[in-house]
Amino acid sequence: MARVLRFLKVLKNHPKKTIFFSALGSYGIHYANNRYEEEQLLRAYCTEASWYGDQHHLPTAVHRHITVLLNPAAAGGKCLAQFEKYCAPLLHLAGLKVAVVRTEHQGQARDLMAIMEKTDGVVLAGGDGTLSEVSCLLKH
């Protein structure tokens, strides 16, 4: 308790330190709040995807097949980790068959889109370049 009182006394006598620690505390609270809201949103999405995946389908029904074009170099190399953390669980909980294709060079996403036939949907996980390549192909 004595340490806390001494710390508060230092903050009272030094306005620069007070401003610094106030800004630091405000940033910490804002960061923690954002993380909490992100977790709650992800939990809600997972619950909804799980409900969709638990629906009974006829044995003759064709399962949906999703192809993910993933550029692991996007977002400073964080794209793969972000996809595995946020997107992949939702796709699997929804009961979709997922095929992940990693692009390794420029123009590969465009080439892959041209030969895809047995897919019901395409998910792009990458940056502006990946989106630009595929949207140009779909436009023509």
Disulfide bonds with the S-S distance in Angstrom:
none
